[in-house]
Amino acid sequence: MPQDAGLIGSYLSLGIQALLPIFLGSFKSLKTPESTLRKRRLSRKAQLLGEDEDEDEEEEAIEETLTWTDSLLFPVFGSIALVGLWLILKYGGREWINIILGVYFTGAGMFAMHSTFSSITNWTTRGLGYKSTTYHIRISAGIRQIFHLPTTLPSLVLIPVSIALPLLYIPLGRPYILSNVLALCLSTATLALLKLDSFLTAFILLGVLLIYDIFWVFATPVMVTVAKGIDAPIKIMSPKTSPFGHPKEFSMLGLGDIVIPGLVIALCLRYDLARYVNTHPNEEVTTRSKFSKPYFYIGIISYIFGLGTTMVVMHTFKAAQPALLYLSPACTLGPLLLALARGEIKDLWAWSDAPKQEEDQKVIDESIEAASEVAIKARAEVKAAQATSDNQTEVPEINGDAGTVLDQDDSWMTSGSINTDEGKARKRKGGKKK
């Protein structure tokens, strides 16, 4: 019985750790709706006239959108990588591969840890009512912006911490707690970076990776061997006994069992935001607006149900289980059943989160700073107005002789020297002098 209690505690710990990056990554994947951005672009002149810049301006995050064709390639590249790691472990030894992967994940973990910790800090301070000042680090060449990084003071303070902790990962002997922190930060950053473009892509991805997981777990020992043989932050671990001291046995959950369902849950949250934007067209909706999240919550419930089923089966049969065998059907049926119950299945299936380029965005060079761009447009408008005014007020001078128009030569204003022939009468066509 004490052993069973320890295992239950280990499973609960895995479940809580898995939910953390899914929550954080889903909200980090949100972006300001295009309708709101369009309104802000139209009001950019207010910034030029001296009004305070919006301190809540969001950083333009790098993102990669996956289509259904990308989903079909996931198991192909995943199988190649998995077999490659298995062959290295079998014939080359685990020492070198662990060193290489440890160095790689140390570098990647720095960026992932800073991004995750900064988001947590900013959300916490905002929840406490403290509004951090946003500083903009810009590198420009003329009016063209080369680099732009909005940041806050807490984010700057976290830079040394985000560098030091990953650097200590290998010297400290890869402790499982620090490995879990790196793994959770990498999962959060991945969910913020990768985005599915539609529910069709999501369901295809869950389906093909379900087959992939079943094959490599049940048909071959490859996946279990790689998971146990590689000592890198590619999994989260929870000790089966007391977490204090030096535990030897762990329950494990691969990052793929967090990230893949997490991509679908993040898509559900973005769909909830899109539904709210469509029903509130006159409201300036941002990622911080309060909106109903039925599909996001059903995605979370589906994940908990699928992961709980995995642990029950694993505990009953005392054997490793492919978590996607239970997570994929749960995370597919959850949103579909909710859409059927709400009569929104057509909207769910037709909605797309693929990036769209608006007409006004096609004209604007995004590498030009906003204020500079407005200034350029303002100067162009002033010049156009002056040219129109000059054309309207310019009246040709007519000499006493009918039909003879006097030329006005004002080149002396820009030439920088006086023409010696200036003032002499010049003969024009028709034999007339002026």
MARZAMAR-325068 format. One record per residue (C-alpha): residue in three letters; residue number from 1; x, y, z. Coordinates in steps of 0.001 Angstrom, whole numbers, plus 500000, padded with zeros to 6 digits. Layout:
N
<pt Ala NUM <X Y Z>>,
...
% end
This chain:
434
<pt Met 1 <500000 500000 500000>>,
<pt Pro 2 <502758 502572 500789>>,
<pt Gln 3 <504308 501757 497423>>,
<pt Asp 4 <500977 502348 495670>>,
<pt Ala 5 <500607 505663 497503>>,
<pt Gly 6 <504060 506669 496274>>,
<pt Leu 7 <503147 505761 492701>>,
<pt Ile 8 <499887 507706 492858>>,
<pt Gly 9 <501807 510727 494132>>,
<pt Ser 10 <504293 510281 491300>>,
<pt Tyr 11 <501496 510161 488702>>,
<pt Leu 12 <499842 513264 490155>>,
<pt Ser 13 <503149 515090 490013>>,
<pt Leu 14 <503549 514157 486347>>,
<pt Gly 15 <500023 515362 485572>>,
<pt Ile 16 <500513 518737 487256>>,
<pt Gln 17 <503872 519255 485563>>,
<pt Ala 18 <502343 518397 482181>>,
<pt Leu 19 <499503 520895 482602>>,
<pt Leu 20 <501785 523824 483472>>,
<pt Pro 21 <503419 524253 480039>>,
<pt Ile 22 <500098 523588 478290>>,
<pt Phe 23 <498463 526475 480169>>,
<pt Leu 24 <501415 528828 479731>>,
<pt Gly 25 <502142 527897 476120>>,
<pt Ser 26 <498499 528179 475084>>,
<pt Phe 27 <498217 531749 476363>>,
<pt Lys 28 <501617 532653 474905>>,
<pt Ser 29 <500385 531458 471513>>,
<pt Leu 30 <497614 534077 471502>>,
<pt Lys 31 <498156 537120 469326>>,
<pt Thr 32 <496286 540382 468986>>,
<pt Pro 33 <493437 539997 466445>>,
<pt Glu 34 <493985 541567 463033>>,
<pt Ser 35 <490941 543796 463437>>,
<pt Thr 36 <492524 545423 466483>>,
<pt Leu 37 <495890 545787 464764>>,
<pt Arg 38 <494178 547453 461812>>,
<pt Lys 39 <492581 550017 464115>>,
<pt Arg 40 <495919 550693 465750>>,
<pt Arg 41 <497669 551167 462419>>,
<pt Leu 42 <495076 553743 461442>>,
<pt Ser 43 <495712 555666 464653>>,
<pt Arg 44 <499495 555703 464431>>,
<pt Lys 45 <499501 559466 463753>>,
<pt Ala 46 <498462 559999 467363>>,
<pt Gln 47 <501879 558721 468416>>,
<pt Leu 48 <503557 561200 466072>>,
<pt Leu 49 <501567 564091 467546>>,
<pt Gly 50 <503029 563415 470965>>,
<pt Glu 51 <500623 561057 472656>>,
<pt Asp 52 <502084 558384 474896>>,
<pt Glu 53 <502897 555155 473181>>,
<pt Asp 54 <500902 552182 474342>>,
<pt Glu 55 <502990 550583 477023>>,
<pt Asp 56 <501165 547325 476521>>,
<pt Glu 57 <502498 546963 473009>>,
<pt Glu 58 <503230 543324 472465>>,
<pt Glu 59 <506393 541876 471132>>,
<pt Glu 60 <506057 540476 467635>>,
<pt Ala 61 <506905 536876 468409>>,
<pt Ile 62 <508452 534479 465935>>,
<pt Glu 63 <506010 531760 464984>>,
<pt Glu 64 <505747 528808 462626>>,
<pt Thr 65 <502385 527633 461310>>,
<pt Leu 66 <501909 523927 460569>>,
<pt Thr 67 <499577 522745 457806>>,
<pt Trp 68 <498044 519320 457266>>,
<pt Thr 69 <500904 518354 454941>>,
<pt Asp 70 <503371 519172 457720>>,
<pt Ser 71 <501354 516932 460037>>,
<pt Leu 72 <501795 513991 457691>>,
<pt Leu 73 <505567 514453 457776>>,
<pt Phe 74 <505782 514480 461574>>,
<pt Pro 75 <505915 510683 462039>>,
<pt Val 76 <508395 510349 459153>>,
<pt Phe 77 <510970 512734 460598>>,
<pt Gly 78 <510188 511542 464118>>,
<pt Ser 79 <510919 507939 463126>>,
<pt Ile 80 <514187 508914 461459>>,
<pt Ala 81 <515347 510789 464550>>,
<pt Leu 82 <514207 508013 466893>>,
<pt Val 83 <515966 505245 464963>>,
<pt Gly 84 <519087 507397 464665>>,
<pt Leu 85 <519252 507894 468431>>,
<pt Trp 86 <518614 504196 469029>>,
<pt Leu 87 <521447 503182 466699>>,
<pt Ile 88 <523841 505602 468379>>,
<pt Leu 89 <522901 504246 471811>>,
<pt Lys 90 <523312 500649 470668>>,
<pt Tyr 91 <526554 500891 468715>>,
<pt Gly 92 <528191 504139 469786>>,
<pt Gly 93 <527506 504333 473497>>,
<pt Arg 94 <525434 506802 475459>>,
<pt Glu 95 <528246 509028 476731>>,
<pt Trp 96 <528861 511027 473545>>,
<pt Ile 97 <525224 511436 472602>>,
<pt Asn 98 <524401 512607 476124>>,
<pt Ile 99 <527200 515182 476001>>,
<pt Ile 100 <526093 516498 472593>>,
<pt Leu 101 <522428 516665 473550>>,
<pt Gly 102 <523314 518167 476929>>,
<pt Val 103 <525220 521019 475262>>,
<pt Tyr 104 <522451 521554 472717>>,
<pt Phe 105 <519660 521679 475281>>,
<pt Thr 106 <521758 523924 477521>>,
<pt Gly 107 <521885 526542 474772>>,
<pt Ala 108 <518259 526136 473755>>,
<pt Gly 109 <517210 526101 477400>>,
<pt Met 110 <518619 529598 477965>>,
<pt Phe 111 <516232 531165 475469>>,
<pt Ala 112 <513303 528969 476500>>,
<pt Met 113 <513845 529640 480196>>,
<pt His 114 <514091 533417 479737>>,
<pt Ser 115 <510954 533508 477601>>,
<pt Thr 116 <508964 531371 480059>>,
<pt Phe 117 <510185 533080 483235>>,
<pt Ser 118 <509602 536532 481709>>,
<pt Ser 119 <506019 535646 480833>>,
<pt Ile 120 <505342 534273 484313>>,
<pt Thr 121 <506868 537370 485944>>,
<pt Asn 122 <504954 539804 483740>>,
<pt Trp 123 <501642 537994 484307>>,
<pt Thr 124 <502273 537895 488060>>,
<pt Thr 125 <503167 541576 488385>>,
<pt Arg 126 <500208 542562 486243>>,
<pt Gly 127 <497906 540452 488402>>,
<pt Leu 128 <499206 542239 491482>>,
<pt Gly 129 <498380 545590 489904>>,
<pt Tyr 130 <501951 546592 489090>>,
<pt Lys 131 <502457 547763 485523>>,
<pt Ser 132 <506011 547346 484283>>,
<pt Thr 133 <507366 549977 481941>>,
<pt Thr 134 <508110 548642 478480>>,
<pt Tyr 135 <511505 549604 477065>>,
<pt His 136 <512146 549334 473331>>,
<pt Ile 137 <515601 548354 472126>>,
<pt Arg 138 <515869 549346 468465>>,
<pt Ile 139 <518652 549109 465913>>,
<pt Ser 140 <517970 551101 462761>>,
<pt Ala 141 <519740 551982 459552>>,
<pt Gly 142 <518220 555290 458559>>,
<pt Ile 143 <514477 554821 458683>>,
<pt Arg 144 <514717 551060 458279>>,
<pt Gln 145 <514421 549040 461459>>,
<pt Ile 146 <516858 546142 461689>>,
<pt Phe 147 <516107 544914 465199>>,
<pt His 148 <513348 545613 467717>>,
<pt Leu 149 <513065 544105 471193>>,
<pt Pro 150 <510386 545305 473620>>,
<pt Thr 151 <511388 544340 477146>>,
<pt Thr 152 <510657 545155 480763>>,
<pt Leu 153 <512880 545572 483805>>,
<pt Pro 154 <511950 542128 485269>>,
<pt Ser 155 <512859 540536 481933>>,
<pt Leu 156 <516275 542199 482004>>,
<pt Val 157 <516865 541014 485565>>,
<pt Leu 158 <516028 537429 484546>>,
<pt Ile 159 <518720 537280 481856>>,
<pt Pro 160 <521570 536238 484225>>,
<pt Val 161 <519330 533646 485893>>,
<pt Ser 162 <518276 532202 482531>>,
<pt Ile 163 <521922 531847 481529>>,
<pt Ala 164 <523256 530483 484822>>,
<pt Leu 165 <520730 527690 485460>>,
<pt Pro 166 <521149 525898 482092>>,
<pt Leu 167 <524945 526260 482362>>,
<pt Leu 168 <524823 524424 485706>>,
<pt Tyr 169 <522846 521513 484237>>,
<pt Ile 170 <525848 519403 483197>>,
<pt Pro 171 <528323 520430 485965>>,
<pt Leu 172 <525764 519547 488656>>,
<pt Gly 173 <525347 516055 487207>>,
<pt Arg 174 <522009 516607 485409>>,
<pt Pro 175 <519741 516706 488499>>,
<pt Tyr 176 <516220 515662 487639>>,
<pt Ile 177 <514654 518822 489111>>,
<pt Leu 178 <516707 521114 486877>>,
<pt Ser 179 <516105 518729 483968>>,
<pt Asn 180 <512349 519038 484545>>,
<pt Val 181 <512560 522841 484673>>,
<pt Leu 182 <514418 522903 481346>>,
<pt Ala 183 <511982 520409 479810>>,
<pt Leu 184 <508932 522409 480921>>,
<pt Cys 185 <510431 525662 479603>>,
<pt Leu 186 <511235 524011 476276>>,
<pt Ser 187 <507663 522691 476046>>,
<pt Thr 188 <506231 526143 476777>>,
<pt Ala 189 <508453 527813 474193>>,
<pt Thr 190 <507553 525177 471597>>,
<pt Leu 191 <503820 525701 472127>>,
<pt Ala 192 <504325 529460 471720>>,
<pt Leu 193 <506369 528956 468538>>,
<pt Leu 194 <504464 526223 466676>>,
<pt Lys 195 <500834 526786 465702>>,
<pt Leu 196 <498359 524572 463918>>,
<pt Asp 197 <496403 526318 461173>>,
<pt Ser 198 <493091 524430 461556>>,
<pt Phe 199 <491304 521638 463365>>,
<pt Leu 200 <491741 519449 460290>>,
<pt Thr 201 <495503 519726 460756>>,
<pt Ala 202 <495103 519059 464488>>,
<pt Phe 203 <493087 515871 464034>>,
<pt Ile 204 <495397 514572 461298>>,
<pt Leu 205 <498402 515207 463547>>,
<pt Leu 206 <496820 513349 466463>>,
<pt Gly 207 <495843 510443 464207>>,
<pt Val 208 <499203 509868 462515>>,
<pt Leu 209 <501160 510243 465753>>,
<pt Leu 210 <498792 507801 467450>>,
<pt Ile 211 <499891 505156 464926>>,
<pt Tyr 212 <503517 506263 465314>>,
<pt Asp 213 <503392 505933 469102>>,
<pt Ile 214 <501701 502525 469085>>,
<pt Phe 215 <504194 501094 466615>>,
<pt Trp 216 <507375 502284 468322>>,
<pt Val 217 <506205 501320 471844>>,
<pt Phe 218 <504434 498015 471281>>,
<pt Ala 219 <506079 496653 468126>>,
<pt Thr 220 <509688 497549 468953>>,
<pt Pro 221 <511763 498374 472056>>,
<pt Val 222 <513160 501464 470340>>,
<pt Met 223 <511207 504238 472064>>,
<pt Val 224 <511517 502818 475575>>,
<pt Thr 225 <515247 502254 475059>>,
<pt Val 226 <515810 505825 473872>>,
<pt Ala 227 <513677 507311 476671>>,
<pt Lys 228 <515636 505442 479350>>,
<pt Gly 229 <519057 505704 477711>>,
<pt Ile 230 <519226 509433 476975>>,
<pt Asp 231 <519860 511689 479933>>,
<pt Ala 232 <518580 514997 478529>>,
<pt Pro 233 <515582 517284 479162>>,
<pt Ile 234 <513378 515497 476629>>,
<pt Lys 235 <511071 514128 479321>>,
<pt Ile 236 <509702 515045 482716>>,
<pt Met 237 <510378 512733 485634>>,
<pt Ser 238 <508798 512149 489006>>,
<pt Pro 239 <510386 509854 491613>>,
<pt Lys 240 <508353 506819 492575>>,
<pt Thr 241 <509618 507061 496146>>,
<pt Ser 242 <510482 510075 498281>>,
<pt Pro 243 <511627 513048 496190>>,
<pt Phe 244 <514251 513896 498824>>,
<pt Gly 245 <517677 512351 498767>>,
<pt His 246 <518736 510519 495625>>,
<pt Pro 247 <515777 508626 494147>>,
<pt Lys 248 <516626 505879 491692>>,
<pt Glu 249 <513254 504994 490132>>,
<pt Phe 250 <511153 507504 488220>>,
<pt Ser 251 <507892 507716 486360>>,
<pt Met 252 <508451 509455 483015>>,
<pt Leu 253 <506383 511348 480479>>,
<pt Gly 254 <507907 512334 477148>>,
<pt Leu 255 <507710 515923 475933>>,
<pt Gly 256 <505871 514723 472837>>,
<pt Asp 257 <502982 513644 475076>>,
<pt Ile 258 <502809 517235 476313>>,
<pt Val 259 <503530 519245 473174>>,
<pt Ile 260 <501356 517363 470651>>,
<pt Pro 261 <498091 517537 472656>>,
<pt Gly 262 <499170 520991 473814>>,
<pt Leu 263 <499199 522231 470212>>,
<pt Val 264 <495548 521182 469883>>,
<pt Ile 265 <494570 522779 473202>>,
<pt Ala 266 <496325 526019 472222>>,
<pt Leu 267 <494375 525939 468950>>,
<pt Cys 268 <491159 525626 470962>>,
<pt Leu 269 <492066 528739 472962>>,
<pt Arg 270 <492788 530736 469796>>,
<pt Tyr 271 <489459 529553 468389>>,
<pt Asp 272 <487692 530833 471511>>,
<pt Leu 273 <489351 534224 471001>>,
<pt Ala 274 <488358 534279 467311>>,
<pt Arg 275 <484743 533492 468200>>,
<pt Tyr 276 <484705 536378 470678>>,
<pt Val 277 <486154 538771 468080>>,
<pt Asn 278 <483451 537808 465572>>,
<pt Thr 279 <480664 538374 468093>>,
<pt His 280 <482114 541725 469303>>,
<pt Pro 281 <483164 543542 466109>>,
<pt Asn 282 <483113 547021 467674>>,
<pt Glu 283 <485309 546088 470627>>,
<pt Glu 284 <489086 546459 470545>>,
<pt Val 285 <489919 542907 471587>>,
<pt Thr 286 <493435 542026 472733>>,
<pt Thr 287 <495054 538940 474188>>,
<pt Arg 288 <494313 540347 477648>>,
<pt Ser 289 <490604 540759 477052>>,
<pt Lys 290 <488262 538571 479052>>,
<pt Phe 291 <486418 536085 476847>>,
<pt Ser 292 <484673 532761 477283>>,
<pt Lys 293 <486868 529677 476756>>,
<pt Pro 294 <484609 526618 476381>>,
<pt Tyr 295 <486805 524845 473817>>,
<pt Phe 296 <489968 525511 475793>>,
<pt Tyr 297 <488449 524092 478967>>,
<pt Ile 298 <487094 521020 477171>>,
<pt Gly 299 <490579 520509 475721>>,
<pt Ile 300 <492103 520605 479210>>,
<pt Ile 301 <489470 518196 480551>>,
<pt Ser 302 <490069 515849 477625>>,
<pt Tyr 303 <493805 515881 478271>>,
<pt Ile 304 <493357 515133 481968>>,
<pt Phe 305 <491007 512262 481119>>,
<pt Gly 306 <493386 510801 478531>>,
<pt Leu 307 <496476 511131 480717>>,
<pt Gly 308 <494621 509679 483718>>,
<pt Thr 309 <493555 506690 481621>>,
<pt Thr 310 <497168 506184 480537>>,
<pt Met 311 <498379 506080 484129>>,
<pt Val 312 <495627 503725 485262>>,
<pt Val 313 <496413 501262 482462>>,
<pt Met 314 <500159 501587 483065>>,
<pt His 315 <499723 500971 486773>>,
<pt Thr 316 <497398 498025 486195>>,
<pt Phe 317 <499523 496173 483641>>,
<pt Lys 318 <502914 497289 485032>>,
<pt Ala 319 <504126 498127 481532>>,
<pt Ala 320 <504987 501266 479567>>,
<pt Gln 321 <502081 502653 477592>>,
<pt Pro 322 <502012 504954 474545>>,
<pt Ala 323 <500281 507956 476057>>,
<pt Leu 324 <498989 509167 472691>>,
<pt Leu 325 <496984 505951 472442>>,
<pt Tyr 326 <494632 507547 474984>>,
<pt Leu 327 <495404 511237 474566>>,
<pt Ser 328 <494753 511412 470818>>,
<pt Pro 329 <491159 510084 470922>>,
<pt Ala 330 <490359 512157 474012>>,
<pt Cys 331 <491687 515420 472560>>,
<pt Thr 332 <489913 514740 469254>>,
<pt Leu 333 <486508 513769 470631>>,
<pt Gly 334 <486379 516544 473242>>,
<pt Pro 335 <486240 519569 470880>>,
<pt Leu 336 <484140 517675 468305>>,
<pt Leu 337 <481466 516654 470824>>,
<pt Leu 338 <481322 520181 472232>>,
<pt Ala 339 <480922 521646 468751>>,
<pt Leu 340 <478122 519169 467987>>,
<pt Ala 341 <476350 520019 471230>>,
<pt Arg 342 <476595 523761 470517>>,
<pt Gly 343 <475685 523418 466837>>,
<pt Glu 344 <479042 524888 465760>>,
<pt Ile 345 <480579 521942 463955>>,
<pt Lys 346 <480581 523742 460566>>,
<pt Asp 347 <482220 526831 462051>>,
<pt Leu 348 <484779 524682 463838>>,
<pt Trp 349 <485665 522814 460681>>,
<pt Ala 350 <485776 525907 458436>>,
<pt Trp 351 <487787 528132 460780>>,
<pt Ser 352 <491424 528696 459865>>,
<pt Asp 353 <494217 530261 461893>>,
<pt Ala 354 <496583 530532 458937>>,
<pt Pro 355 <498325 533925 458802>>,
<pt Lys 356 <496635 536415 456492>>,
<pt Gln 357 <498196 539466 454901>>,
<pt Glu 358 <495862 542425 454843>>,
<pt Glu 359 <495910 544972 452042>>,
<pt Asp 360 <497198 547753 454253>>,
<pt Gln 361 <499988 545493 455453>>,
<pt Lys 362 <501104 544835 451881>>,
<pt Val 363 <501760 548522 451324>>,
<pt Ile 364 <503616 549184 454564>>,
<pt Asp 365 <507212 548087 454940>>,
<pt Glu 366 <507208 546438 458372>>,
<pt Ser 367 <510942 547013 458764>>,
<pt Ile 368 <510338 550772 458963>>,
<pt Glu 369 <509650 552120 462415>>,
<pt Ala 370 <506053 553145 462969>>,
<pt Ala 371 <506738 556754 463921>>,
<pt Ser 372 <509207 557257 461062>>,
<pt Glu 373 <506750 555788 458593>>,
<pt Val 374 <504024 558166 459711>>,
<pt Ala 375 <506441 561069 459395>>,
<pt Ile 376 <507272 560040 455828>>,
<pt Lys 377 <503603 559881 454921>>,
<pt Ala 378 <502950 563256 456570>>,
<pt Arg 379 <505774 564915 454641>>,
<pt Ala 380 <504522 563400 451411>>,
<pt Glu 381 <501036 564748 452086>>,
<pt Val 382 <502415 568230 452827>>,
<pt Lys 383 <504451 568256 449610>>,
<pt Ala 384 <501456 567099 447606>>,
<pt Ala 385 <499290 569831 449160>>,
<pt Gln 386 <501907 572487 448428>>,
<pt Ala 387 <502254 571337 444833>>,
<pt Thr 388 <498487 571477 444388>>,
<pt Ser 389 <498367 574947 445936>>,
<pt Asp 390 <501166 576228 443670>>,
<pt Asn 391 <499443 574888 440572>>,
<pt Gln 392 <496222 576598 441546>>,
<pt Thr 393 <497753 580013 442380>>,
<pt Glu 394 <500319 580231 439571>>,
<pt Val 395 <499028 582685 436899>>,
<pt Pro 396 <501048 583125 433709>>,
<pt Glu 397 <502235 586713 433056>>,
<pt Ile 398 <501123 588112 429748>>,
<pt Asn 399 <502955 590909 427961>>,
<pt Gly 400 <501220 593715 426279>>,
<pt Asp 401 <501474 591848 423003>>,
<pt Ala 402 <498663 589436 422836>>,
<pt Gly 403 <499610 585814 422966>>,
<pt Thr 404 <503167 586417 424152>>,
<pt Val 405 <503896 584638 427416>>,
<pt Leu 406 <506845 585629 429541>>,
<pt Asp 407 <509096 582808 430746>>,
<pt Gln 408 <510052 582959 434373>>,
<pt Asp 409 <513552 581771 434930>>,
<pt Asp 410 <514223 581211 438612>>,
<pt Ser 411 <517276 579033 438189>>,
<pt Trp 412 <519359 581717 439922>>,
<pt Met 413 <517663 580664 443188>>,
<pt Thr 414 <519323 577229 443163>>,
<pt Ser 415 <522342 577572 440904>>,
<pt Gly 416 <524509 579246 443501>>,
<pt Ser 417 <525919 581759 440951>>,
<pt Ile 418 <524639 584616 438864>>,
<pt Asn 419 <524318 584116 435157>>,
<pt Thr 420 <526210 586852 433299>>,
<pt Asp 421 <523690 586845 430528>>,
<pt Glu 422 <520908 587493 432981>>,
<pt Gly 423 <518995 590645 432182>>,
<pt Lys 424 <519811 590531 428454>>,
<pt Ala 425 <516924 590261 426092>>,
<pt Arg 426 <516493 586794 424650>>,
<pt Lys 427 <514951 586209 421280>>,
<pt Arg 428 <512073 583794 421210>>,
<pt Lys 429 <510293 582080 418437>>,
<pt Gly 430 <508327 584545 416378>>,
<pt Gly 431 <511051 587153 416594>>,
<pt Lys 432 <509765 588784 419787>>,
<pt Lys 433 <512089 589890 422530>>,
<pt Lys 434 <511532 589987 426197>>,
% end
